[in-house]
Structure formats: C-alpha cells, structure tokens
Amino acid sequence: MPFIHSPKPWQLPERLVTSESTFFNRRQFIKGLVGAGIAGAALPLVGCQSGQNADNPVVGVRNLAAMLNEQFRDPGRPLTNEMLAASYNNFYEYGNSKHIWRDAQALQTDPWQVEVSGLVKNPRTYDLDDLLKRFPLEERIYRFRCVEAWAMVVPWLGFPMRLLLEEVEPTSAARFVRFTSYYDPQITKGPTFPPSQFLPWPYTEGLRVEEMANDLAFFAVGIYGHTLPRQHGAPLRMVVPWKYGFKGAKSVVKIEFIDTQPATYWNTINSNEYKFESNVEPDVPHPRWSQAKERLIGPGNKFDWEEVPTLLYNGYGDYVAQLYQRS
C-alpha cells in the first residue's frame, strides 16, 4: 500500500520550490513527452555535455530525465541554486575544503561497477548501465542537512534503495548494510591535515536493513536534471535525507549485507561526535555546537544564508519515526 503524505502547514507552495526557470521548463518538457505517449518511468540519457569552462563546477555531465515523484515534489523550502550546490561540498577523499570540485574531476567514472555481496541470495555486480536500465528512475526533491548545521534543497534523480534490496534478497541473517566508496590514493588523496595515510580509508557507511528498505532511502545517479558531477559523488551515491549528510556515502563501489554493525568512517575517527545512527535531531547537540537551528543556503546565485529551525528527522518523521525509539 503506498504511503499517503499530507502537506504540512510549514510547506511552501511549489512555485517557490521550483523557482529556477530551467528546472521548471525541463519538468514541463518531460510532462509533454509523456502526454504525447512516451511510456515508462524514466527517459533515457541524451548525450548533451555541459560546458567545460574551468570556472564551471558542473562539468562532464549528461542530461538525465526522470518523472517527478509527486510524493516528494514539495520539500517546504526553496530549491538551492545549482551552482552553489555544485561548488560547496564535503568530500573528504579530495580534501577538507568546501571547494574541492576541481580536485574531484580526477575521478574516472566510466567504466564503473558496483558489487553487491554478503548475506544475500542473489549476489550481483552491476555496471552503471545495468543500474540505469534495470531500475526505473525518478526525481525527488529532498532537504539535505549537514552535521555542520547548514542545509540545502536539491532535486535528486535515481531509484529507491529497496528496489535493489528486493532484487538481491537479503537472507534472514542480514541485519546491516555496509556501503564502500571508491578509493585510490593516487586520485582520492584526502586532506593535507591530518595526513591522509593515517585515516581509515576507504570511506564506509552503514544502515540497518530496515533503514535501507524505507521508502525515503535513495540511490542517486543524477541531480538537477543531469548525471551527478564528480563532487556530488558520481556516478552513484547514497541519499538518506533524515540523517546527517555524512551518512550518504559517495561514489559507491560495494554494498555488503552483514550480520553485525559495520565500522564507518567518521564514527571510527570520533565516535563521540559522529554516531552510527546520526539522525537529524534538533534536541541532540553536537559536542561543539547546537543542532537546534541550521543555516539554509538560499535559492539565489550567492551564498545568502537564512537561519531556520532544525526539524526532527529533517522533517521526514512521518516516514521514519517508527524505525526509532526516542526517550
């Protein structure tokens, strides 16, 4: 039975969420094609390359179209400007600056394989084309909350994690899932301080199986109507919008179903500051700052920060609250 999500009083009208004309026009174009009789949940890739200007953080992408999931059309906040989202990133494999997009261009994403193994009945190794053809793509506009107390709103393109889970069929012994990111010390050189060789590479993250099966949990292959730029975690990244952003492993190469809670990157480095679960909880402060409010990157073409209250589970409690017990 599908989940019926009723709008909340704090939600903004969609005209504000989809304020960028190019985003709106692309959606109308897709609707027109469907109305003309083109069937299927997603449209195929078209080979349009973005500009390769050295000052353009959206490089090396191809247009990617998918039908908007109406259930996730209104995140209650304006869409973040694409150029801001593309140039303000945490991706520790390329350094500890927010402006690592140039360094991330060293990643080669073709060919790409994702191994699914462990406690499953149907282990698989997918290449990127397998994923794009096998799982119907959709677009979801999600709020994104960083543990550092800043936030964005972005339109992801991809497919629910549960579809992959259903295909590989975890055994009854599988309780957790470990996600491993691409790592090559010649390409993903890490930060200059602390020295990268002392950090617990490769980057790993984890979920409980029931979290992965939740309808919110998403594998993104695109953003803003095109394939993922490398700094966003191309070609495949986790999106779990009720958790802090570091829980979303980027450039995923391996997915393992296991019976014990896996060690994860930031939890290994500092378990006091980065919990395994790491849900967005405004009443649970980070040891060094409050999480009660967040700085929302505005929809304009400059960093126009607006401070807003943090929402429990990032506002997605209707979907995930049943997974957790809060005192």
N, C-alpha and C positions, 0 to 999 in steps of 0.2 A: 504494500500500500504506500503510495507516495506521501512524502511529508508535506503538509499544508502549512505554509508560513504566513502568518498575518502581519501586515505592516505595523510598525511601532510608531508612537506619536513623534519620536525624535527623528524619524526618517525624512529625508528631503525628497522633494519631487524629482523625477528622473531628469527633467530638463536641466537641473543643476548637476546631477551626477554625470551626465553625458554632455558637458558644456563644450568640449572641443569639437569643432565642426567636422574635422576629418573623421573622427571616431563615429559621430552621428551619421555622416554620409555613408560610411562603409557599412554600417548596420542596415541602412535603408537599401543599399545596393544588394546585400545578401537577401533581405526580405523579398526584393523584387525578383531575384533569381528563383527563389523558392516558389513564389507566386506564379512564376512562369512555367513551373512544372519540374524543376530540378529537385530530385528527391534526395534523401539522406540527411544525416545529422550534421555532416560537415562537407565543405567544399575542398577540392584538392589544392595542393600547393601550386602557386604560379611563380614562374621564375623571375620575379622582379627583384633586382638587387637595390639596396639602399645606396646612397652616395657614400663614397669612400673618403670624404674630407677628413683631414687629421683632427679637426675640431668637432667632428660629429660623433657623439657617443653611440649612435645607432648605426653600426656598420656590419656588413656581411650577413644581413638577414634577408629572408624571402617572405613575401606576403603569404599569410596563412589565414584562411577564413573558417569560421565555425558559427553555428547557430547560437545565439544568446540563450542561456538557460534562464527562463523568466523568473525562476525561484531566486536567482541571485542577480537580479538586474539593478536593485536599489540598495546600496550599502549605507545609505543615510548620510553620506558625506560626498563632497565634490571629488571628481577624478583628479588625481595628481598629474601635473604636466609631464608628458612623456620624457622630455629632455632632462628634466630634473630627476625623474626616477632612474634614468639611464646613467646619470653622472654622479649619483650619490649612493654608493653601495658598500656594504660589508661583504668581503670575500677574502678571508684571511689567507687563503692559498696564494694570493697575489700581493699581500701586504696589509698593513694595518691602517692605511689611509682610506678615507671615503672615496677617493678619486683614483681608483685602480683600473678604470675601464680600459685605458691604453695597454697596461700590462696584461690584462686578461685576453687581449687579442692574440696572444701567443698560442692559445689553446686551439688544437685542431679537432674539429667535431665531426669530420667525415673521413673514414668510416667511424661508426660508434656502435658499441654493443653493450647491452645490459644483461647481466647474468642473474637469474632468479633460481635460488637453490635452498638447501636446508630441508626442513621438515615439511616437504610438500609432495603431493602425489605426482605432479607433472612439472618437474624442473624444466626450465626453458632458458635459452639465450636468444634475446631479441636484438635485431639491429633496429636502427631508427625508423626505417621504412616499415618494418613489421609493426611497430607501435602505432604509427600514423594510420596504417591501413586496417589494423585489427580492432582498434578501439575508437568508436565514434567520438569525434572532437566536439567540444562545446566551449562556449565563452562564459566565464563567471567573473563578476566584478566583486572583489573581496577587499575588505580592510586589511591592512598589514601593520603590525605593531612590533617595533624593535624593543628589545630589552633595555636599550639605552633611552627609552621614553620619547622616541619620535615615531611618527606614523605616516603612512601613505594610503592611497586607494588606487588599486591597479586592476586592469582587466586581463585576467589570465586566460589562455587558451590551452586546453588539454583534456584530460579524462579522469573520472573518479578512480581513486586507488582500488576501490572494491572490485572493479572490473578485472583488474589483473589478479587480485586475490582469488576471485571466483574461478579464473582460468587455471591457476596453478594448484588450487585446492590444498591449503594447509592441512596437515594431519592434526589430530586431537592433541598431540603433544606440543604443538607450536603455540607459544604464549606471547612472544615478542618478535619484532621485525627489526633487523639492522640494515641501515642504508649506508653505503660506502661511496664516497666521492672519488673522482679521478685524482690521481696523484702521480706526478713525475717531477723530481727535484730540479730537473733542468727547465721545466716550464712553470710549475706551481712552486715558486721559490719561497713563498711565505714572507713573513715580516722580517725586517732587518733587526728588530729587537722585540722580544727575546730571540736569540739565534734559532733559526728555523729547525736546525738539526736536532734540537732538544725538545721539540714539540711532538705530540702523539699523532703523527700522520699515519695513514690517510685520515681525512676528516670522516667521522662516522656519526650517525644519529640513529635514534631508535624510537619506536612506538610499540604500544601493546597492540596485539592483533585486532582487538575490538575498536581501537582508535583508528587503525588503518581502514577498517570496514565502515567507519562512519561516513555518511554521505558528504560531509564537508571536505574530507581528506582528498587531495587532488594531486595528480601529476601534471605539471605544466610543461608544454613544449613551445608555447608562444606567449606573447604579451603585446598589447596594443595593435593587434591585427597582423602580426608577423612573428616569425620564429624568434626564439629567445636570443638576444645579444649575449655574448660570452660572459659579460659581467653579471648578468642575471642568472647564470647557471646553465647555459646552453650545454647540450641540447635537451636535457631532462632534469627537472628539479622537483623537490617536494614542496607542496603548499599546504600548510595546516594552519588556517587563519585564526584559530582560537588559542594558539600558542605563540610564544615569542619567536621572532624571525629566525634566530639561530637554529631552531629546531628543523628548519627546512633545508636539508642538505642539497647542495647544488652539484651539477654535472655528475649525476648518479651513474655508477657503473656496475653496482652489485646490490642485490636485495636478498637478504637471507632470513629465513624463518627459523627461529631458535626457541629453546625452552627456558632460557634464563635471561634476565635483563642485561642487555649489552652495555659495555663501556662506550661512552660517547665523548666526543672531542672536548667540548667546554666543561662538561661535568668531570672529566678526568683532570683537566687543568685546575679547576677550582670548584669543587662540589658545593661550597658554601654560597657561591654567587650564582651558579648555573645548575639548577636541579634537573634531574632526568625528566620530570613531567613538564615543568616550565609552562604551565598555562598562564594566560593573562589574567592576573588577579590584582585589582587596584588596592586591596587592603593588605597585600603581602608585599612589603617594601623590599627592594634590592638592598643589600647591606650598605650601599654607598649613596642611594637616592630613593626618594619616594616613587611609587608607581601610580599614585592616585590621579595624576594628570599626565598628558602627553602633548608633544608639540607636533601639530599636524602640518605637513608640508602642503601649502595651498595649491590651488589649481592654476595660478598664473605662471608666467615664464621666469620668475625669480623666486628665491627662497623666501617665501612670505609665511613665516611661522605663525600659527594660531594655537594657543593653548586651550585644550578641551579636556573634559573629564575622561578618564580611562573607564571603559566598560568591562564588566566581568565577562571573562572568556571572549574579550574583544567584541562583545555584543552578540555572540553566537550561542548564548546559553540554551536557547530553545532546541538547538541541535545536539549539544554535547554535555549538558549538565548531568544527564543521567549516567554518564560514564564515571563520575567522581563523587566522592564524599567530602564535604567541607564542614569543618567544625563550626 
